[in-house]
Amino acid sequence: MSDLKLATIGGGCFWCTEAVFQDLKGVRSVTSGYAGGHVENPTYRQVCGKLTGHAEVIQIEYDPEVISFETLLEVFWTTHDPTTLNQQGADKGPQYRSAIFYHDEEQRAVAERSKAEVAPTLWSDPVVTEVTAFSNFYAAEAEHHNFYKRNGNFHGYCTVVITPKVSKARQKFAGLMR
């Protein structure tokens, strides 16, 4: 096994993005949290208050010999709308912005190239995803971790919003699923 790497992305509600990426081959862990803001150790309530500067994100620990950063970004572009500023569906606010927080110059180059070349093949409107240097990540409160796996069968948001995204990912990326 190679050295594991980190990817930090925001594609709206972290419950959705976490659920999409958890079952990909080569993904060792997915942690919901906050990044891109100025408040240390923010709470969900603070982030939803729109004054922390943080986005809801996931941090993915992955094996680059099994799944590449490029492939993770293809899944990212396909499973959220990177053309809506500070919004994913009914979820509105800067905490729901589309963002890639790169961990090194290689990730920055891959993210910029993917944004310019891959995303426009999937979306006709301009892509507004920010590509920003990673500075810090704060894990979300425990009740936000594995939300879909724990609540998917009985929580309305899961049924209406998350299940279609997960189904789309499983269909389009069937060969990448465990």
MILO-962627 format. One line per 4 residues: number of its first residue (from 1); their letters; for each residue x, y, z of N, C-alpha, C. Coordinates in steps of 0.02 Angstrom, whole numbers. Last residue first. Example, Ala and Ser with C-alpha at 12.3 -4.5 7.8 and 13.67 -1.06 7.14 Angstrom:
// residues 2
2 = SA = 642,-112,354,684,-53,357,645,2,394; 660,-284,390,615,-225,390,660,-165,390 $
This chain:
// residues 178
178 = RMLG = -849,-7,-203,-831,-68,-167,-887,-117,-173; -843,75,-364,-874,60,-299,-850,-5,-269; -797,93,-489,-756,121,-435,-783,104,-366; -892,47,-576,-827,12,-573,-782,36,-518 $
174 = AFKQ = -994,143,-563,-1003,75,-537,-937,38,-529; -1018,279,-585,-951,257,-565,-953,186,-536; -1153,294,-618,-1101,321,-663,-1033,292,-648; -1216,227,-507,-1229,208,-577,-1172,231,-622 $
170 = RAKS = -1166,289,-394,-1160,216,-400,-1171,193,-472; -1204,423,-421,-1133,404,-416,-1123,329,-425; -1344,410,-418,-1310,435,-478,-1237,414,-477; -1362,369,-285,-1382,325,-340,-1348,345,-405 $
166 = VKPT = -1317,482,-217,-1282,419,-208,-1299,371,-265; -1414,574,-260,-1343,586,-274,-1303,522,-269; -1535,516,-211,-1524,525,-284,-1451,537,-302; -1505,517,-68,-1513,455,-105,-1505,464,-181 $
162 = IVVT = -1506,657,-32,-1444,617,-33,-1451,555,-76; -1640,709,-48,-1581,743,-74,-1521,696,-82; -1743,622,-2,-1756,669,-56,-1692,696,-88; -1686,542,100,-1726,512,47,-1731,558,-14 $
158 = CYGH = -1621,636,182,-1584,581,151,-1621,554,91; -1727,713,224,-1674,745,184,-1634,691,148; -1802,618,303,-1828,646,241,-1775,677,196; -1741,468,367,-1735,541,371,-1755,570,303 $
154 = FNGN = -1741,330,351,-1798,362,384,-1794,438,389; -1632,275,287,-1697,244,277,-1755,282,307; -1516,349,325,-1540,348,257,-1610,321,246; -1447,360,445,-1515,387,441,-1549,380,373 $
150 = RKYF = -1318,306,440,-1357,298,502,-1431,315,493; -1275,343,315,-1274,271,333,-1316,258,395; -1287,482,325,-1330,445,279,-1332,370,297; -1190,513,426,-1260,531,433,-1305,488,388 $
146 = NHHE = -1056,498,460,-1094,440,435,-1169,451,437; -1066,638,570,-1025,586,538,-1068,525,520; -1145,721,643,-1142,733,571,-1102,679,534; -1130,693,776,-1194,677,746,-1195,687,670 $
142 = AEAA = -1000,744,808,-1011,672,797,-1076,656,761; -961,895,720,-984,860,779,-1004,789,760; -825,898,601,-891,916,625,-908,875,688; -654,945,610,-704,892,605,-770,917,634 $
138 = YFNS = -578,1068,522,-607,1054,588,-661,1002,578; -430,1111,443,-491,1072,440,-513,1059,511; -335,1239,360,-351,1195,416,-420,1165,406; -291,1267,225,-257,1294,284,-272,1253,345 $
134 = FATV = -270,1241,52,-293,1213,115,-255,1247,172; -299,1363,-71,-250,1326,-31,-283,1303,34; -436,1338,-184,-403,1377,-131,-353,1333,-94; -549,1365,-300,-491,1322,-290,-443,1362,-246 $
130 = ETVV = -726,1370,-306,-663,1402,-287,-609,1348,-279; -839,1354,-439,-801,1320,-386,-737,1357,-370; -917,1396,-541,-898,1446,-491,-858,1416,-433; -931,1374,-713,-915,1341,-650,-888,1393,-601 $
126 = PDSW = -1065,1429,-818,-997,1438,-792,-989,1405,-723; -1170,1296,-887,-1160,1361,-856,-1089,1368,-829; -1159,1162,-925,-1159,1214,-978,-1151,1284,-950; -1063,1026,-869,-1107,1081,-851,-1103,1135,-905 $
122 = LTPA = -973,934,-917,-1030,909,-879,-1083,963,-867; -872,1001,-974,-902,948,-1015,-965,921,-982; -827,1086,-873,-867,1114,-928,-898,1062,-975; -752,992,-790,-816,1020,-768,-857,1049,-826 $
118 = VEAK = -632,969,-869,-682,917,-855,-750,947,-838; -559,1093,-887,-568,1044,-941,-624,994,-929; -556,1177,-775,-557,1207,-842,-576,1157,-896; -553,1088,-669,-605,1140,-670,-612,1168,-741 $
114 = SREA = -436,1018,-701,-501,983,-700,-558,1033,-704; -341,1120,-684,-349,1087,-750,-418,1053,-754; -357,1146,-547,-368,1200,-597,-380,1170,-666; -325,1019,-493,-391,1049,-482,-406,1103,-533 $
110 = VARQ = -192,1002,-535,-243,954,-556,-313,984,-549; -132,1110,-468,-129,1106,-541,-183,1059,-568; -159,1075,-334,-183,1139,-361,-186,1135,-437; -92,953,-321,-165,955,-316,-193,1020,-346 $
106 = EEDH = 38,1006,-333,14,956,-381,-62,954,-380; 49,1089,-222,49,1118,-289,24,1069,-342; -67,1032,-95,0,1044,-121,-7,1070,-193; -199,1029,-59,-150,1017,-7,-78,1028,-30 $
102 = YFIA = -342,1132,-99,-284,1090,-119,-231,1088,-65; -502,1126,-85,-448,1152,-44,-386,1108,-57; -631,1171,-184,-577,1122,-180,-521,1156,-141; -807,1202,-172,-737,1220,-159,-691,1159,-160 $
98 = SRYQ = -961,1278,-174,-921,1227,-206,-848,1247,-200; -1047,1322,-21,-1011,1337,-83,-972,1277,-109; -1117,1320,94,-1133,1269,45,-1097,1280,-21; -1086,1431,167,-1063,1367,194,-1076,1309,146 $
94 = PGKD = -1152,1536,107,-1082,1524,90,-1054,1459,116; -1317,1477,58,-1271,1511,102,-1199,1494,85; -1442,1351,49,-1415,1414,27,-1371,1445,80; -1518,1211,-10,-1469,1232,40,-1433,1294,14 $
90 = AGQQ = -1594,1173,-116,-1626,1218,-68,-1578,1241,-14; -1456,1156,-222,-1528,1145,-213,-1557,1196,-166; -1331,1236,-154,-1343,1170,-183,-1416,1154,-170; -1238,1387,-155,-1302,1352,-153,-1296,1283,-184 $
86 = NLTT = -1137,1478,-190,-1161,1473,-121,-1228,1439,-115; -1178,1480,-357,-1138,1512,-306,-1172,1507,-238; -1183,1346,-461,-1225,1388,-418,-1182,1415,-361; -1103,1257,-527,-1119,1320,-562,-1162,1367,-520 $
82 = PDHT = -1082,1131,-480,-1029,1180,-467,-1042,1248,-501; -1186,1026,-406,-1190,1078,-457,-1138,1132,-443; -1125,856,-388,-1152,919,-361,-1153,970,-417; -1072,747,-455,-1122,736,-403,-1144,798,-365 $
78 = TWFV = -973,778,-547,-1033,744,-570,-1089,743,-519; -867,833,-478,-901,874,-529,-969,843,-547; -833,718,-395,-853,783,-367,-893,824,-417; -788,628,-491,-846,611,-450,-875,675,-420 $
74 = ELLT = -676,701,-533,-729,684,-581,-793,666,-544; -601,704,-415,-631,766,-440,-685,752,-493; -563,571,-406,-604,599,-353,-638,663,-377; -482,569,-521,-545,530,-519,-591,555,-464 $
70 = EFSI = -377,651,-479,-416,668,-539,-483,632,-539; -325,577,-375,-357,641,-359,-400,663,-418; -360,401,-402,-321,463,-410,-360,524,-387; -354,251,-315,-397,303,-344,-357,368,-346 $
66 = VEPD = -242,170,-292,-307,139,-306,-354,189,-340; -137,249,-263,-123,193,-308,-188,157,-328; -183,340,-170,-176,363,-239,-157,307,-288; -300,312,-54,-239,280,-79,-232,299,-153 $
62 = YEIQ = -363,444,54,-367,397,-2,-298,370,-21; -471,532,150,-406,499,154,-409,443,102; -556,680,133,-551,611,109,-479,588,117; -662,784,213,-591,769,204,-585,695,190 $
58 = IVEA = -791,890,158,-769,824,180,-694,820,169; -873,1039,220,-829,1001,175,-823,929,199; -951,1191,228,-958,1120,247,-918,1081,196; -840,1330,247,-885,1290,206,-893,1222,239 $
54 = HGTL = -820,1477,348,-809,1407,333,-861,1379,285; -847,1604,390,-810,1597,327,-800,1525,306; -927,1630,498,-862,1599,510,-818,1598,448; -1055,1672,478,-1007,1722,498,-936,1695,508 $
50 = KGCV = -1166,1588,457,-1134,1622,399,-1083,1675,418; -1230,1502,539,-1241,1573,551,-1206,1618,500; -1175,1380,510,-1241,1396,481,-1259,1469,490; -1064,1392,593,-1054,1390,521,-1120,1407,486 $
46 = QRYT = -1127,1389,720,-1089,1447,700,-1081,1450,623; -1184,1260,716,-1228,1319,725,-1191,1382,703; -1069,1181,710,-1117,1180,655,-1161,1243,657; -927,1275,770,-983,1228,779,-1027,1231,717 $
42 = PNEV = -750,1287,741,-819,1311,737,-869,1255,750; -606,1297,774,-652,1249,803,-725,1271,801; -582,1468,733,-554,1404,754,-607,1362,788; -631,1557,592,-647,1541,662,-619,1472,679 $
38 = HGGA = -613,1577,457,-567,1610,502,-580,1595,577; -624,1448,327,-646,1506,366,-593,1532,414; -594,1329,265,-597,1390,225,-617,1452,262; -698,1198,331,-634,1225,308,-647,1291,271 $
34 = YGST = -769,1065,427,-771,1135,405,-701,1157,384; -834,899,397,-807,953,438,-813,1021,405; -832,722,386,-867,785,377,-838,838,423; -718,612,317,-737,647,379,-772,713,361 $
30 = VSRV = -685,456,259,-715,520,240,-741,551,305; -555,339,219,-601,371,267,-626,436,236; -505,274,107,-497,243,172,-545,273,224; -537,238,-55,-552,288,-4,-550,253,64 $
26 = GKLD = -523,127,-134,-464,168,-122,-474,224,-72; -685,133,-201,-624,94,-190,-565,142,-182; -812,224,-119,-765,219,-175,-705,176,-156; -903,248,-19,-900,180,-46,-854,173,-106 $
22 = QFVA = -896,386,18,-879,333,66,-869,264,35; -941,484,-71,-871,463,-75,-854,403,-30; -1078,506,-44,-1056,491,-112,-987,459,-112; -1081,541,92,-1115,480,69,-1091,459,0 $
18 = ETCW = -1013,665,91,-986,608,128,-1015,543,102; -1101,744,18,-1036,728,-10,-1004,669,26; -1214,747,107,-1219,722,38,-1151,701,12; -1166,802,224,-1199,736,227,-1201,705,157 $
14 = FCGG = -1122,928,188,-1072,875,196,-1103,806,204; -1200,1020,61,-1208,987,125,-1158,929,133; -1078,1071,-58,-1143,1079,-26,-1143,1046,41; -949,1020,-77,-998,1017,-130,-1068,1024,-103 $
10 = GITA = -782,1036,-44,-848,1057,-23,-895,1058,-82; -638,938,1,-683,968,-48,-750,986,-16; -479,881,14,-530,917,52,-573,955,3; -381,737,24,-416,783,-20,-471,815,22 $
6 = LKLD = -228,658,66,-289,692,86,-316,735,29; -156,493,48,-158,565,37,-225,592,61; -49,360,102,-115,388,93,-109,464,84; 77,274,18,60,323,69,-8,353,52 $
2 = SM = 25,110,-40,62,172,-44,44,217,14; 42,-59,0,0,0,0,44,62,0 $
